[in-house]
Amino acid sequence: MFGVLAADIDAGDPPVGRVIAAAQACVGRGVEALVYASRGAKPTERKWRVL
């Protein structure tokens, strides 16, 4: 059995490093994470998905 935490970050235009750091702070550094830009993201309006 595996647990999955999903997150959508659609506001605030955070850089990917900040998103990764926040995910690590929530689940720890020993956990795999997939962070990717959503289809609606733009260079000046970043939007992220985290699994």
DOGUSE-308027 format. One line per field, with one value per residue: residue number from 1; residue in three letters; chain; x, z, y of N, C-alpha, C in turn. Coordinates in pm, 1 decimal. Each point is the difference from the previous one (the first is absolute). Last residue first. Example, Ala and Ser with C-alpha at 12.3 -4.5 7.8 and 13.67 -1.06 7.14 Angstrom:
BEGIN
num: c(2, 1);
residuo: c(Ser, Ala);
cadena: c(A, A);
n_X: c(1285.0, 29.0);
n_Z: c(708.0, -7.0);
n_Y: c(-225.0, -572.0);
ca_X: c(82.0, -89.0);
ca_Z: c(6.0, 0.0);
ca_Y: c(119.0, 119.0);
c_X: c(-77.0, 90.0);
c_Z: c(73.0, 0.0);
c_Y: c(109.0, 120.0);
//
This chain:
BEGIN
num: c(51, 50, 49, 48, 47, 46, 45, 44, 43, 42, 41, 40, 39, 38, 37, 36, 35, 34, 33, 32, 31, 30, 29, 28, 27, 26, 25, 24, 23, 22, 21, 20, 19, 18, 17, 16, 15, 14, 13, 12, 11, 10, 9, 8, 7, 6, 5, 4, 3, 2, 1);
residuo: c(Leu, Val, Arg, Trp, Lys, Arg, Glu, Thr, Pro, Lys, Ala, Gly, Arg, Ser, Ala, Tyr, Val, Leu, Ala, Glu, Val, Gly, Arg, Gly, Val, Cys, Ala, Gln, Ala, Ala, Ala, Ile, Val, Arg, Gly, Val, Pro, Pro, Asp, Gly, Ala, Asp, Ile, Asp, Ala, Ala, Leu, Val, Gly, Phe, Met);
cadena: c(A, A, A, A, A, A, A, A, A, A, A, A, A, A, A, A, A, A, A, A, A, A, A, A, A, A, A, A, A, A, A, A, A, A, A, A, A, A, A, A, A, A, A, A, A, A, A, A, A, A, A);
n_X: c(319.0, -156.9, -27.2, -45.3, 80.6, 152.1, 70.5, 281.6, 117.6, -410.1, -419.0, -360.1, 40.9, 291.4, 463.1, 285.0, 248.4, 30.8, 266.8, 172.8, 254.9, 297.5, 36.2, -454.4, -465.8, -124.1, 351.3, 133.6, -240.2, 111.1, 375.6, -58.0, -177.8, 289.4, 274.7, -181.1, -210.0, -447.1, -462.4, -484.3, -437.4, -156.5, 125.9, -149.5, 64.4, -17.0, 179.3, -26.9, 130.1, -7.2, 48.3);
n_Z: c(-669.6, -204.7, -349.8, -168.8, -263.8, -134.9, -286.9, -290.0, -364.1, -69.9, 48.9, -12.4, 9.4, 418.4, 249.5, 360.8, 368.9, 346.9, 390.9, 438.6, 479.0, 391.4, 232.4, 249.2, 60.3, -1.0, -151.1, -449.6, -327.7, -64.4, -266.6, -467.3, -196.6, -72.4, -382.8, -424.6, -20.4, 43.1, -26.9, 161.6, -59.8, -122.2, 166.4, 201.5, 163.1, 257.1, 213.5, 137.5, 169.5, 2.0, 68.2);
n_Y: c(1558.6, 522.9, 468.2, 556.4, 520.7, 554.6, 447.7, 248.0, -295.0, -325.0, -417.1, -351.2, -484.6, -166.6, -167.7, -305.6, -382.6, -453.1, -329.6, -364.4, -72.9, 80.6, 436.6, 215.6, 178.3, 482.8, 287.4, -49.3, 233.4, 450.0, 100.9, -1.8, 384.8, 360.7, -8.3, 132.4, 493.1, 313.5, 268.5, 86.6, -328.3, -442.9, -529.2, -515.0, -553.9, -537.7, -502.2, -554.2, -553.2, -567.9, -579.9);
ca_X: c(-47.4, 93.0, -67.4, 65.9, -97.8, 29.1, -105.6, -20.8, 127.6, 69.5, 109.8, -35.4, -20.7, -131.3, -80.3, -5.0, -45.8, -5.0, -101.6, 1.7, -120.9, 14.4, 92.3, 135.6, 8.2, -124.2, -33.4, 91.6, -39.5, -124.8, 32.3, 67.8, -102.1, -83.8, 77.8, -7.1, 99.1, 123.7, 112.1, 121.9, 9.9, -44.6, 43.2, -5.7, -15.3, -8.0, -41.2, 37.3, -74.9, 76.9, -84.8);
ca_Z: c(38.7, 78.3, 54.7, 22.3, 70.2, 17.3, 90.2, 101.7, 60.9, -91.7, 49.1, -4.4, -138.6, -55.3, -32.3, -141.6, -9.7, -139.8, -37.8, -140.3, -73.8, -47.9, -113.4, 29.7, 0.9, 38.0, 137.1, 90.0, -1.3, 76.5, 142.1, 44.1, 1.9, 118.3, 119.3, 25.2, -77.9, 67.8, -94.3, 65.6, 31.1, -112.6, 37.0, -110.2, 28.4, -121.5, 33.6, -93.1, 16.1, -8.9, 0.0);
ca_Y: c(-134.6, -81.2, -117.0, -127.7, -83.1, -142.2, -47.3, 103.0, 39.9, 91.3, 83.2, 141.6, 41.2, -32.3, 118.2, 36.7, 138.5, 40.3, 97.7, 42.0, -35.9, -137.1, -8.5, -44.2, -146.2, -70.2, 38.7, -69.7, -141.1, -11.3, 16.6, -122.2, -104.9, 24.7, -32.4, -144.5, -74.6, -39.9, -8.1, 43.1, 142.6, 81.2, 134.5, 95.9, 142.7, 81.8, 135.6, 106.5, 123.9, 122.8, 116.2);
c_X: c(109.5, -68.6, 107.2, -96.2, 59.0, -108.9, 14.8, -108.8, -15.1, 130.6, 59.1, 109.7, -29.7, -13.3, -133.0, -89.8, 3.6, -60.4, 12.1, -112.7, 12.1, -116.6, 12.2, 83.7, 139.0, 21.3, -123.9, -30.3, 88.4, -47.1, -124.5, 32.4, 60.8, -109.2, -79.1, 78.9, -3.7, 98.5, 130.8, 125.4, 135.3, 12.8, -28.3, 42.7, -3.1, -21.9, 2.3, -55.9, 50.8, -93.8, 90.0);
c_Z: c(81.4, 32.0, 72.2, 49.3, 6.3, 82.4, 15.2, 99.9, 111.2, 66.1, -112.0, 46.7, -11.3, -141.1, -59.0, -19.3, -147.6, -2.7, -148.6, -25.7, -143.0, -83.9, -57.5, -125.7, 31.1, 18.8, 49.2, 145.5, 95.3, 5.3, 86.9, 148.8, 50.7, 13.7, 127.5, 124.1, 39.6, -95.1, 66.6, -85.4, 62.8, 23.5, -120.4, 54.3, -130.8, 39.6, -129.4, 51.0, -98.8, 20.8, 0.0);
c_Y: c(-65.5, -133.1, -81.1, -106.1, -140.0, -67.5, -151.4, -37.0, 104.4, 41.2, 84.5, 94.2, 149.6, 56.3, -43.0, 121.3, 37.7, 139.5, 28.2, 99.1, 51.6, -48.2, -140.9, -17.8, -53.8, -149.7, -74.6, 32.2, -80.7, -145.1, -13.9, 7.2, -130.5, -105.4, 19.0, -39.6, -147.9, -67.8, -43.9, -8.1, 29.0, 149.9, 88.3, 135.3, 78.1, 145.0, 79.9, 131.5, 103.7, 118.6, 123.3);
//
